[in-house]
């Protein structure tokens, strides 16, 4: 598994959002973007992280950032997640896990002391040209958005 690093060009993608509409990396060009990867909608950690991003969206948008969350969930589940938690961020479906793998967010990880294969909670920040400026892997759901904002100098 190859992880992205600052200076890398982000791998292209086109995925369905929670309404079934396609969203591509090219759609984000011209704006900075925060692309984060999470294991499963409607689980406690993923809910915390998604709500934190939604609560921070106004500040992030004010600094020119789009926010996109990607998981292996189907669009219908993402739609239920958005509705239940009143989310305002873009949620994308990657059921084949091809984008997760290309971005280094899927592979072996340790969970409860065992090595398993799965989604690695990750966040990648891109500049207006799709070049990686920051990449964090194995992040904690709780407090991550606040740390991200500090690291980007947005607080």
N, C-alpha and C positions, 0 to 999 in steps of 0.2 A: 504494500500500500504506500503510495506516494502522497505526502502531505504538501499542501500549498505553502509557499513562503513569500514574504514581501518581494516584489519585483516580478513574480510570476504573472503571466496572463491567465486569467480565469478561464476554465474550460466552458465552451458554449453549451447552452441547454435550451430546450423548449419543453415545458411541462404544463399540465392543466392546473388551473387554480380551483378553488372550492366551488366555482360555478360551472366548471367544465371548459372555460375559455383558456386558450393557450397563452402562456407568458414566456418570453425568452430573455436570455441575458442581453440580447441586442436591444430589447425594449427599455433596458435600464441605462444604456449608453447616454452619456451627457449629464448623468447625475452620479453622485457617490451612492454606494449601496452597501448595506449590511445584509449578508446572506447567512442565515443560521440554520443548522441542521439539528433535528430533535427526533427521538425515537418513536413516539406515539402520541397522537392527539388524545386529549381527555384523561391523561395520567397526571398525577399530582405535580411532578417536576416540570413536565411540558406545559401544564396549565400555568404554573407560576411564571415560567419564562415567557410564554406568549402574552400573558397579561402585563408583565413588566415592559415588554417591547411595545404593546399597545398603549400603555400608560405614558410611555416616553416618546411616542410617535410624533407628537407636536414639536417637541424639542429637537428630535432627530431630523425631522423634515425641515424645520427652521434653519438647520445647519446644512441642508442640501442632501440629506440621506434618505434613500428609499429603504424599506425593510422588507425582507422576504424570508419566510420560514419554509423549510422543505422537510418533509417526512415521507415514509413509505405508505402512508395512509391514502385510501381512495378519496376522490373529491367529495363524495357524499358524506364521509365521516368528517372531513375538514369543514364542510358546510355546517354540520351539527356542532362542531367545536366552536366555530366562529359565532354561531347564534347563541349557544349556551353561555359562552364567556364574554360576549359582546366585543369581540376582537376587531381591530381596525387595520391590522397588518395584512399583507398579502401572504396567503398560504398556498403552497404548491405541492402536488402529489408526484412522488417518484416511486411507484410500486415495484418497478424493475430494479431499483437501486443503482441505476447506471450513473446518475448525476452524483449521488452520494459517494460512490466509488471514485469517480473522476476527481472529486474535490477532496478526497482523503477522509471522508466522514463515514466510511463503512469499512469494517474489518474486525480484527481481533481486539477484544478489550477484556478487562477483568471486571466481573460483576459478582459480588458476594463471595469473593475468594476463588471464583472459577473463571477460566478463560473461555469466552464465548465469542461468537461472531455476531455483530449487530451494528446499529447506528452509534457512532461516536459523536456525542453532543459537541458541536463545533460552531465557531463563528468566524466568518471571513469578511473583511472589509475591503471594498474595491474603490478605486478612484473613478473619475468620470470616463476613463478609457477602458475600464475592465481590468485594470492591473491591481494585484493584491497589495494593499498597504499594511494590513495586519491579518494574522491568522492565529486562532487559538483552538486547540483541540483538548478534549476531555475536560470541558468546562463544567462547573457546577451550575445548576439551574438557578438556585437562590443566590441573589446578589450579583449575578453576572452582568446584567444590563447596567447596573450602577457602576460596576468596575469598568465596563466598556466605555461608558460616558466619561468617566474620569480619565481613562487612558487616551481617549480621543480629544480631551481638553474641552468637553462640552458642559461641564458643571460650573 
